[in-house]
Amino acid sequence: MADTTPPFPPDTAGEEPDPKLLSLLVCPVTKGPLTYDRAARELISEKANLAYPIRNGVPLMTVEAARSLDTPKGNSPTAG
C-alpha cells in the first residue's frame, strides 16, 4: 500500500524555526549577523540588504531565495 502523506507539511504561520538554529546562522553573503522578523517570517541581513524567507520552519539561506530589502514583500523569486 502506497503512502499518500505529502513529503512536507503545508506552509503554516504557526511553525517557528528553532531559536538555537537562528542563533547559529549568519548571512551567506557577508557572514554577518541576521535579525529574525517574526511577522514577515524572514531573516534580515541589513549589511547585504537581503531578507531570507523561512518556509515550514526552515530558513532558505540562498541568495536565489532571498529578496532585496528594496523589493516589496511578495515580489521575491520564491513568492507564490
N, C-alpha and C positions, 0 to 999 in steps of 0.2 A: 504494500500500500504506500503510495507516494505522500510525502509530507507537503501539505499545501500552505504551511506557515510562511509568510514573506520573510526574506532574509534579514530585513531591517524593520524596526517599528516605524510607524508614521512619524513625521516631523511634528513634535508637540512642544508647546511652550513650557510645559512642566518639567522637562528634562534639563537639569543643570549639569554643567561639567564639574568634574571633581576639583575642589579647591586646591588640593595638593598638586594636581596636574597643572592648574593655572599658575601656581607659584613657580613652577619649573620652566614654563615656556618663555621663549624670547622671540623677538621678531626675526624671521629668517633672512631679512634683508640687512638690517642694521645690527642685529644681535643685541638690541636694546630691550628695555622693559615694555611690557604690554599692560594696558588697562582694560579691565573687564567691564563692558557696557551691558548690564543685565537686561535693560529694556530693549535694546536693539539685538541682543544675543550675538555680540561681536567682541573680538579682542582688538583693541585700538593700539596702533603704533603711531604716536604723534611724530616721531622723528622721520619715519618713512612715509607718513601721511596716508596710511593704509588701514583698512578695517578688515579683519579676518573673520568670516562667519563661523558660527557654531551650529552644527546640524546634528540632531539626535544626541546632544550632549558631547559631541566630538568636534574640537576645533579643526577647521580646514586651514592648515598652515602653509598654503602655497600662494605664490604671487598671483597665479592664474585665478584662484578662488577669491582673492581679496578684491575689495573695491577701493577706489581712491576716496579719500575723505572729501574731495571736491565734487564727487559724483553723488547725487541724491540716492538714498537707500531705495532699493528696488530696481536700480539700473545696472547692477553688477552682473558679471557673466553667469553666476550661479543662481540668480534670482529666478523665481519661477514657481 
